[in-house]
Amino acid sequence: MAQKVIHVGIGVFGKRWCSEFLKSNIADGTIEVVALVDTDAKALETGRSLLGVPANRCYSDARVAFAATPADFCTVAVTPAHHESVIDAAIAHDLDVLCEKPIADTMEASLRIARKIRASGRRMAVTMSHRFDQDKTTLRRIVRSGVLGRINAIGFRFQGDMRQHMAWSSLFRHRMRDPLLIEGAIHHLDIIADFAGARCQRLFATTWKPDWAQYAGHTDGIVTMLFENGVRAVYEGSVSNAVGLNTFYQEYIRIDGEHGTAILNHRDVEVIMRQDIWRQQHREGQGQKIALLAQPKWLNHWLIEQFAQWRAGGPPMETRVEENVQACALVFAAIESSATDRPIDVQEFIGSFASAATAA
């Protein structure tokens, strides 16, 4: 039986939820969207027309929608600063939550939300969509197969040309303090940690804004990371590059292991294995090409289905909120590191906010 969903937020990316992610899961009977919420009347009309939701089930207030419409869970695609109020309302009305990244706009709020979900007994997961794209999932399969042996180091390069005003879709990104880290690296650092296979122990970050970037906050950054299992990683990110060499969905990832290296570049995956040849040399592009995995759904299409399966008694999602706290911590620890020009112990960083979140 299709699970009943109330969707909150039909802005730029929320519109894509309506036109793509929710629609594909409606089509195969996974969900039924029973109500929509947005403060913008035009956005509501867009969502209504895309999903066929009756006008009397379109609301400007999430609390009113949750009270008036029986549902199983809500999907949340509002800006991060508004996540907590929507999630509070969902908890009050016994709804599970599938929410866009990050959990919230601060570390304190992220931990408060995780604590509230735990106390309520509700389920909540975060849509770390890029980790569940086709190319990254293929690379993950290689890493988890063990063919590379122990992982030694990871390199991740993201270079986008979005320097001009409104080039990154939404105005709020141009106004925020750390758009690269909060809106981009929330995905990328999470992917690195997934490939590393352990929690991050320590990181150091430097971020900045070139003169030509039409943003209020930092658009470029470099983050070095040490994980608890000894894996090292380097992240290079920019949304103000002269050209989009490795932009969203086209990133460069290199994973160096004990027995070989796996490379993802512009959605092509290759593996180069070590041979018993003295001073062996190779070039990228000359390794064994790996076909991308095939399945019906990727990105948020797949995550909505995973959430429904979890609610129906399936395995807990990898991106459930208590686990996703680690992804948020990578971002906010990187912001702290850049601001203070010092390395941050990530687990101590999380602990430093725990009491404040509990008291809230």
Sequence and secondary structure as in RCSB ss.txt:
>XXXX:A:sequence
MAQKVIHVGIGVFGKRWCSEFLKSNIADGTIEVVALVDTDAKALETGRSLLGVPANRCYSDARVAFAATPADFCT
VAVTPAHHESVIDAAIAHDLDVLCEKPIADTMEASLRIARKIRASGRRMAVTMSHRFDQDKTTLRRIVRSGVLGR
INAIGFRFQGDMRQHMAWSSLFRHRMRDPLLIEGAIHHLDIIADFAGARCQRLFATTWKPDWAQYAGHTDGIVTM
LFENGVRAVYEGSVSNAVGLNTFYQEYIRIDGEHGTAILNHRDVEVIMRQDIWRQQHREGQGQKIALLAQPKWLN
HWLIEQFAQWRAGGPPMETRVEENVQACALVFAAIESSATDRPIDVQEFIGSFASAATAA
>XXXX:A:secstr
  EEEEEE  SHHHHHIIIIIHHHHHHTTSEEEEEEE S HHHHHHHHHHHT  GGGEES HHHHHHHS  SEEE
E S GGGHHHHHHHHHHTT EEEEESSS SSHHHHHHHHHHHHHHT  EEEE GGGGSHHHHHHHHHHHHTTT S
EEEEEEEEE B  STTTTS HHHHHSS HIIIIIIHHHHHHHHHHHTS EEEEEEEEE  TT   SS  EEEEEE
EETTS EEEEEEESB SS SB TTS EEEEEESSEEEEEETTEEEEEE  S TT    TTSSEEE     S  HH
HHHHHHHHHHHTT    TTBHHHHHHHHHHHHHHHHHHHHTS EEHHHHHHHHHHHHHH 
